[in-house]
Structure formats: C-alpha cells, structure tokens
Amino acid sequence: MTYEFRCKDCDHGFEVQATIAEKEAGLKPLCPNCGSQNTVQRFSSFGMFRGNGGTLGAPTCGCGSSGSLGSTCCG
C-alpha cells in the first residue's frame, strides 16, 4: 500500500510503499528531503466509482438529479 507522510521539520510531503503489517508495526519513515524521523502520516481523500463511470455519492441538486461540473441543476 502507499502511505502519504509529511515531515514536521521541513514540511516536505512524500509517499512510502509498505505492507499493512509494516504499518501496524509502527512505520516511521525518514524524510527523503532532510533525513528527519519527525514525520506524520497524512490522510488523503479518495473517490469511489461505479462500474458505469458514475461517482458514488455524487452531489445532487434540489430536484434530485445529479449535476455535473459546469452544468445547471434541473436544466
């Protein structure tokens, strides 16, 4: 799995590839920018998609239809 981290000393963001077992054992990576171990995991958002390409939980407008970016609701 890929985990996102941020260095508290230099504010550099980076990713680490690790197994779930390594993560549960207390993964504490070194910052590749400054070498500090003063790092924290960042939690990123992710999207879920339906098989037909639609997004689950897509925002709906007041009329109940899903709008798309740049379109008007119910129009």
Secondary structure, DSSP 8 states (H G I E B T S, - for coil): -EEEEEETTT--EEEEE--HHHHHTT-----TTT----EEEE------B-TTS-BTT--B-TTS-B--TT--TT-
